[in-house]
Amino acid sequence: MPAFTMNLGNLCLFIFVALAYTNPVKAKKVVCYYGSWATYRDSPVTYKVEDIPANLCTHIIYSFLGVDENTWEVKVLDQYGDETLRGFERFTGLKGSNPGLKALIAVGGGGEGAQKYSDLVSSKDRRDTFIRSLVGFIKRYQFERVDMDWEYPGKTGRASDRDDFVALMREMRDAFQRDGGGAWQITMAVSISPQVVRDGYNVAELCKVTDAVHVMTYDMRGNWAGFADVHSPLYPRPSDPPNYSKFNVQDGTQLWLSGGCPADKLVVGIPCYGQSFTLTPGNNNYSPGTAAIQYQGGNPGPYSKTPGALFYYEICTAVQKEGWTESWADGAFCPYAYKGDQWVGYENQRSVQMKMDFIKQKGFGGAMLWAIDQDDFKGMCGPKNPIISTVHQNMKG
């Protein structure tokens, strides 16, 4: 009997220690944004709702819903894809085969602009109309959360945006408590620009009424900077110009922490695309932060078809099969690649892993990806969905 008692005690101690080390905190969020226009891309990279790796995500976000500036109700931006092809319903239908998955609708986005949202929040009647129509939309299509993507409060120069945005979010929260029985939630996608944060966000109050804050820690460099560089640097570097010294993941998230936002509400953004550049003629300096550029952006990719941007599967294909040289930006902890006069800064599994370590170290709420349709979902360069899979493996608890 004494021997048995001792073994049982040891067993209990082993189980306790194992649980403590294998599940020290609750699983973190893996927030997957889906750009619905990806359904129109050329074969073989046409990306439908059914291509979403919902088993790798805790939250999926359908982008975007808009606002009608005449009625101030929500506006469907792509009636054919969203309604005729039943994009909304197929999207929320993914919850059926993925228990615990949360489906959100994003309102806004860069294409919607800033002015109409400034006009919307400036009037109590307009806010009420918008919220009523949003509640009806959520009920109709069985979404359960809303992600506000106003880009950006204060951009129009209206100083009242800062307080009016808080008013909208509070009133939305009250309506969701009433009409959604407390089950509906609100998130928001936000800038890390010190000026935008100062002019557009009452950080402490917004973080009180939202359930998560999706920090857009990418696009921190681009052709507007005047030099080629990675666009989602993890840390500042001594070589950063003064006006870019705070544009990095560490300082961007610290800005929100310092404003009074709890760490576990911050969800750090990971891009699945790169910012690309065309270097000046005869240039042989490929160093990030100093490589001289022309201003038309990098050449469009075969599928992205947009100057200045390449999807991850276009970048990894260029590196593996088209002779591009891949290198590493020290300090920023991001890869970049170049060939001839073309240069691109991006994320890969190595850099994403470092960002996951950073998120866990800081106690942040998780990671979000813009956008999952830009990851290597076809496995052109190896296993499918390498960026999302790296995030999932680290955030699942």
C-alpha positions as CSV (number, residue, x, y, z in Angstrom):
1,M,0.0,0.0,0.0
2,P,2.7,2.6,0.8
3,A,4.4,1.9,-2.6
4,F,1.1,2.3,-4.4
5,T,0.3,5.6,-2.6
6,M,3.7,7.0,-3.5
7,N,3.3,6.0,-7.2
8,L,-0.2,7.6,-7.3
9,G,1.2,10.8,-5.8
10,N,4.0,10.9,-8.3
11,L,1.5,10.3,-11.1
12,C,-0.7,13.2,-9.9
13,L,2.4,15.4,-9.7
14,F,3.5,14.4,-13.2
15,I,0.0,15.2,-14.6
16,F,0.0,18.6,-12.8
17,V,3.4,19.6,-14.2
18,A,2.6,18.4,-17.7
19,L,-0.6,20.4,-17.8
20,A,1.2,23.5,-16.5
21,Y,3.8,23.3,-19.2
22,T,1.6,22.3,-22.1
23,N,-1.2,24.7,-21.5
24,P,0.1,27.7,-19.5
25,V,-2.4,30.1,-21.1
26,K,-5.6,29.9,-23.0
27,A,-5.2,29.4,-26.7
28,K,-4.7,32.6,-28.6
29,K,-6.6,34.0,-31.6
30,V,-5.8,33.1,-35.2
31,V,-7.8,35.8,-37.1
32,C,-8.0,35.1,-40.8
33,Y,-9.2,37.9,-43.1
34,Y,-10.6,36.8,-46.5
35,G,-10.8,39.2,-49.4
36,S,-14.0,38.2,-51.2
37,W,-12.7,39.5,-54.5
38,A,-10.2,36.7,-54.6
39,T,-13.0,34.6,-56.1
40,Y,-12.5,36.4,-59.4
41,R,-8.7,35.7,-59.6
42,D,-7.4,33.8,-62.6
43,S,-7.0,30.0,-62.5
44,P,-5.3,28.3,-60.8
45,V,-5.4,30.7,-57.9
46,T,-9.1,31.4,-57.9
47,Y,-9.9,31.5,-54.2
48,K,-13.4,30.6,-53.1
49,V,-15.0,30.5,-49.6
50,E,-14.5,26.8,-49.6
51,D,-10.7,27.2,-49.9
52,I,-10.5,28.9,-46.5
53,P,-8.6,26.6,-44.1
54,A,-11.1,27.2,-41.4
55,N,-9.6,24.5,-39.2
56,L,-6.5,26.6,-38.9
57,C,-8.4,29.8,-37.8
58,T,-10.3,30.7,-34.6
59,H,-11.9,33.7,-36.4
60,I,-12.6,34.3,-40.0
61,I,-13.5,37.8,-41.4
62,Y,-15.3,38.5,-44.6
63,S,-14.1,41.7,-46.2
64,F,-15.9,44.0,-46.9
65,L,-19.3,45.5,-46.2
66,G,-19.7,49.2,-46.9
67,V,-21.9,52.2,-45.9
68,D,-24.4,53.9,-48.2
69,E,-23.7,57.6,-47.8
70,N,-27.3,58.5,-48.9
71,T,-29.2,56.3,-46.5
72,W,-26.5,55.6,-43.9
73,E,-27.4,51.9,-43.9
74,V,-24.9,49.1,-44.6
75,K,-24.2,48.5,-48.3
76,V,-23.3,45.3,-50.0
77,L,-20.3,46.1,-52.2
78,D,-20.4,43.1,-54.5
79,Q,-24.0,42.0,-55.0
80,Y,-23.0,39.2,-57.5
81,G,-20.4,37.6,-55.3
82,D,-21.8,38.4,-51.9
83,E,-25.5,37.7,-52.6
84,T,-26.1,36.0,-56.0
85,L,-23.3,33.5,-55.4
86,R,-24.3,33.4,-51.7
87,G,-20.8,34.4,-50.5
88,F,-22.1,35.6,-47.1
89,E,-24.1,32.4,-46.4
90,R,-21.4,30.1,-47.6
91,F,-18.9,31.9,-45.4
92,T,-21.0,31.7,-42.2
93,G,-21.8,28.1,-43.2
94,L,-18.2,27.2,-42.5
95,K,-19.1,27.3,-38.8
96,G,-21.2,24.1,-39.2
97,S,-18.1,21.9,-39.8
98,N,-15.8,23.8,-37.5
99,P,-17.2,24.0,-34.0
100,G,-16.1,27.1,-32.1
101,L,-15.2,29.0,-35.3
102,K,-16.3,32.7,-35.2
103,A,-17.5,34.4,-38.3
104,L,-17.1,38.2,-38.6
105,I,-18.1,40.8,-41.2
106,A,-15.6,43.6,-41.7
107,V,-17.1,47.1,-42.4
108,G,-15.0,49.6,-44.3
109,G,-11.5,49.0,-45.8
110,G,-9.2,51.1,-47.8
111,G,-11.4,51.2,-50.8
112,E,-14.3,52.8,-48.8
113,G,-12.2,55.9,-47.9
114,A,-12.4,57.9,-44.7
115,Q,-14.8,60.7,-45.5
116,K,-18.1,58.9,-45.4
117,Y,-17.3,57.3,-42.1
118,S,-16.4,60.7,-40.6
119,D,-19.8,61.9,-41.9
120,L,-21.5,58.8,-40.5
121,V,-20.3,59.1,-37.0
122,S,-20.8,62.9,-36.8
123,S,-24.6,62.5,-36.5
124,K,-26.5,60.5,-33.8
125,D,-29.3,59.9,-36.3
126,R,-26.9,58.5,-38.8
127,R,-25.3,56.3,-36.3
128,D,-28.6,54.9,-35.2
129,T,-29.7,54.2,-38.8
130,F,-26.4,52.4,-39.5
131,I,-26.5,50.3,-36.3
132,R,-30.1,49.2,-37.0
133,S,-29.3,48.1,-40.5
134,L,-26.1,46.3,-39.2
135,V,-28.2,44.4,-36.7
136,G,-30.6,43.3,-39.4
137,F,-27.7,42.2,-41.6
138,I,-26.1,40.2,-38.9
139,K,-29.3,38.4,-38.2
140,R,-30.0,37.7,-41.9
141,Y,-26.7,36.2,-42.7
142,Q,-25.9,34.7,-39.2
143,F,-22.7,36.6,-38.5
144,E,-21.9,37.1,-34.8
145,R,-19.2,39.7,-34.7
146,V,-18.4,42.9,-36.6
147,D,-14.9,44.2,-37.4
148,M,-14.8,48.0,-37.9
149,D,-12.2,48.9,-40.5
150,W,-12.4,52.7,-40.8
151,E,-9.2,53.8,-42.5
152,Y,-8.8,56.2,-40.7
153,P,-10.5,58.4,-38.1
154,G,-9.1,61.9,-38.2
155,K,-7.8,61.5,-41.8
156,T,-10.3,64.0,-43.1
157,G,-9.2,66.6,-40.6
158,R,-12.4,66.5,-38.6
159,A,-11.2,66.7,-35.0
160,S,-14.5,65.3,-33.7
161,D,-13.8,61.9,-35.3
162,R,-11.9,60.8,-32.2
163,D,-14.8,61.1,-29.8
164,D,-17.5,60.3,-32.4
165,F,-15.9,56.9,-33.1
166,V,-16.1,56.1,-29.5
167,A,-19.8,57.1,-29.5
168,L,-20.5,54.7,-32.4
169,M,-18.7,51.8,-30.8
170,R,-20.5,52.3,-27.5
171,E,-23.9,52.5,-29.2
172,M,-23.1,49.5,-31.2
173,R,-22.1,47.6,-28.1
174,D,-25.4,48.6,-26.4
175,A,-27.4,47.4,-29.4
176,F,-25.5,44.1,-29.6
177,Q,-26.1,43.5,-26.0
178,R,-29.8,44.1,-26.5
179,D,-30.4,42.4,-29.9
180,G,-27.7,39.7,-29.8
181,G,-28.2,38.6,-26.2
182,G,-24.6,39.4,-25.3
183,A,-23.3,36.9,-27.9
184,W,-22.3,39.4,-30.6
185,Q,-19.0,41.1,-30.3
186,I,-17.1,44.0,-31.8
187,T,-13.5,44.2,-33.0
188,M,-11.6,46.9,-35.0
189,A,-8.6,47.1,-37.3
190,V,-6.4,50.0,-36.4
191,S,-3.3,51.9,-37.5
192,I,0.0,52.2,-35.7
193,S,0.9,55.6,-37.1
194,P,1.6,57.8,-34.1
195,Q,-0.2,60.7,-35.8
196,V,-3.2,58.6,-36.7
197,V,-3.4,57.1,-33.2
198,R,-3.1,60.6,-31.6
199,D,-5.7,62.2,-33.9
200,G,-8.1,59.4,-34.5
201,Y,-8.3,57.0,-31.6
202,N,-9.2,57.4,-27.9
203,V,-7.3,54.3,-27.2
204,A,-8.4,53.6,-23.6
205,E,-12.1,54.1,-24.3
206,L,-12.1,52.1,-27.6
207,C,-10.4,49.2,-25.9
208,K,-13.0,49.2,-23.2
209,V,-15.9,48.7,-25.6
210,T,-14.2,46.3,-28.1
211,D,-13.4,42.7,-27.7
212,A,-10.2,42.7,-29.7
213,V,-8.0,45.2,-31.5
214,H,-6.5,44.0,-34.8
215,V,-3.3,46.0,-35.2
216,M,-2.2,46.5,-38.8
217,T,1.5,46.0,-38.3
218,Y,2.3,46.0,-42.1
219,D,2.6,48.5,-44.9
220,M,5.0,50.4,-42.7
221,R,7.2,50.9,-45.8
222,G,6.3,51.3,-49.4
223,N,7.1,53.2,-52.6
224,W,6.1,56.4,-50.8
225,A,9.1,56.1,-48.5
226,G,11.6,56.7,-51.3
227,F,13.7,53.6,-50.6
228,A,13.3,49.8,-50.8
229,D,12.6,48.1,-47.4
230,V,10.7,45.4,-45.7
231,H,7.2,46.6,-44.7
232,S,6.6,44.7,-41.4
233,P,9.9,45.1,-39.4
234,L,9.7,43.5,-36.0
235,Y,12.1,45.9,-34.2
236,P,13.6,49.4,-34.9
237,R,17.0,49.6,-36.5
238,P,19.7,52.2,-36.0
239,S,19.6,52.9,-39.7
240,D,15.9,53.8,-39.8
241,P,15.3,57.4,-40.8
242,P,13.8,59.5,-37.9
243,N,10.3,59.6,-39.5
244,Y,10.3,55.8,-39.7
245,S,11.9,54.9,-36.4
246,K,8.6,54.1,-34.7
247,F,7.2,52.2,-37.6
248,N,7.8,48.6,-36.5
249,V,5.8,45.9,-34.7
250,Q,7.4,46.5,-31.3
251,D,6.8,50.3,-31.2
252,G,3.5,50.1,-32.9
253,T,2.0,47.7,-30.4
254,Q,3.7,49.6,-27.5
255,L,1.8,52.7,-28.7
256,W,-1.5,51.0,-28.0
257,L,-0.3,49.5,-24.7
258,S,0.9,53.0,-23.6
259,G,-2.5,54.4,-24.5
260,G,-4.2,52.0,-22.1
261,C,-5.1,49.0,-24.2
262,P,-4.7,45.6,-22.4
263,A,-2.1,43.4,-24.0
264,D,-4.5,40.4,-24.3
265,K,-6.8,42.5,-26.5
266,L,-4.1,43.3,-29.1
267,V,-4.0,41.0,-32.1
268,V,-0.8,41.4,-34.2
269,G,-1.1,41.7,-38.0
270,I,0.9,39.4,-40.3
271,P,0.9,40.1,-44.0
272,C,0.7,37.3,-46.6
273,Y,2.0,39.6,-49.3
274,G,5.1,41.8,-50.0
275,Q,5.7,45.4,-50.8
276,S,7.7,45.5,-54.1
277,F,9.9,48.1,-55.7
278,T,11.6,48.9,-59.0
279,L,15.2,50.0,-58.3
280,T,16.9,52.9,-60.1
281,P,18.7,52.0,-63.4
282,G,22.2,50.6,-62.8
283,N,21.6,50.1,-59.1
284,N,23.6,47.4,-57.4
285,N,22.7,48.3,-53.8
286,Y,20.1,45.8,-52.6
287,S,20.4,46.7,-48.9
288,P,17.0,47.3,-47.2
289,G,16.5,50.9,-46.1
290,T,19.0,52.3,-48.6
291,A,18.3,50.8,-52.0
292,A,17.3,53.6,-54.3
293,I,14.0,53.2,-56.2
294,Q,11.8,54.5,-59.0
295,Y,8.3,55.4,-58.0
296,Q,6.1,53.2,-60.1
297,G,6.3,50.2,-57.7
298,G,7.6,46.8,-58.5
299,N,6.3,45.0,-61.6
300,P,2.8,43.5,-61.2
301,G,2.7,39.8,-60.4
302,P,1.0,37.3,-62.8
303,Y,-1.9,36.9,-60.4
304,S,-1.8,40.0,-58.1
305,K,-1.6,42.2,-61.2
306,T,-0.9,45.3,-59.0
307,P,2.3,47.4,-59.2
308,G,4.0,47.5,-55.8
309,A,2.6,44.3,-54.3
310,L,3.2,40.6,-54.7
311,F,1.4,37.7,-53.0
312,Y,3.4,35.2,-51.0
313,Y,2.9,32.4,-53.5
314,E,4.2,34.7,-56.3
315,I,7.3,35.6,-54.2
316,C,8.2,32.0,-53.1
317,T,7.8,30.9,-56.8
318,A,10.1,33.7,-57.9
319,V,12.7,32.6,-55.3
320,Q,12.5,28.9,-56.0
321,K,12.0,28.8,-59.8
322,E,12.9,32.2,-61.3
323,G,16.3,32.9,-59.9
324,W,15.5,35.6,-57.4
325,T,18.1,36.0,-54.5
326,E,16.6,35.7,-51.0
327,S,18.3,37.5,-48.2
328,W,17.6,38.6,-44.6
329,A,17.0,42.0,-43.1
330,D,18.9,41.9,-39.7
331,G,17.2,43.8,-36.9
332,A,13.9,43.9,-38.8
333,F,13.9,40.1,-38.9
334,C,12.2,39.8,-42.3
335,P,13.3,38.4,-45.6
336,Y,13.6,40.2,-48.9
337,A,14.4,39.1,-52.4
338,Y,15.7,40.7,-55.6
339,K,16.5,40.1,-59.2
340,G,17.8,42.8,-61.6
341,D,15.8,45.9,-60.8
342,Q,13.1,44.2,-58.9
343,W,13.0,44.0,-55.1
344,V,10.4,42.8,-52.6
345,G,10.2,42.7,-48.8
346,Y,7.8,40.1,-47.2
347,E,7.3,37.4,-44.5
348,N,8.2,33.8,-44.6
349,Q,7.9,31.0,-42.1
350,R,11.2,32.0,-40.3
351,S,10.1,35.6,-39.8
352,V,6.5,34.6,-38.8
353,Q,7.9,32.3,-36.2
354,M,9.9,35.2,-34.7
355,K,6.7,37.3,-34.6
356,M,4.8,34.4,-32.9
357,D,7.6,34.2,-30.2
358,F,7.2,38.0,-29.8
359,I,3.4,37.7,-29.4
360,K,3.7,35.0,-26.7
361,Q,6.5,36.9,-24.9
362,K,4.3,40.0,-24.7
363,G,1.1,38.2,-23.8
364,F,-0.8,39.6,-26.7
365,G,-4.2,38.1,-27.8
366,G,-3.0,36.4,-30.9
367,A,-2.2,37.0,-34.6
368,M,-4.3,38.1,-37.6
369,L,-3.5,37.5,-41.2
370,W,-4.1,39.8,-44.2
371,A,-5.1,38.0,-46.2
372,I,-5.4,34.2,-46.2
373,D,-6.1,34.1,-50.0
374,Q,-2.5,35.4,-50.6
375,D,-0.8,32.5,-48.7
376,D,0.5,29.6,-50.8
377,F,-2.8,27.8,-50.6
378,K,-2.1,25.7,-53.7
379,G,1.3,24.4,-52.4
380,M,3.2,25.9,-55.3
381,C,6.4,26.1,-53.2
382,G,5.9,23.2,-50.7
383,P,3.2,22.4,-48.1
384,K,0.0,24.3,-48.5
385,N,-0.7,27.4,-46.4
386,P,2.7,27.7,-44.8
387,I,2.1,31.2,-43.3
388,I,-1.2,30.3,-41.7
389,S,0.1,26.9,-40.5
390,T,3.0,28.6,-38.7
391,V,0.6,31.0,-37.0
392,H,-1.8,28.2,-36.1
393,Q,0.9,25.9,-34.6
394,N,2.1,28.7,-32.3
395,M,-1.2,30.1,-31.3
396,K,-3.3,27.0,-30.7
397,G,-2.2,26.8,-27.0
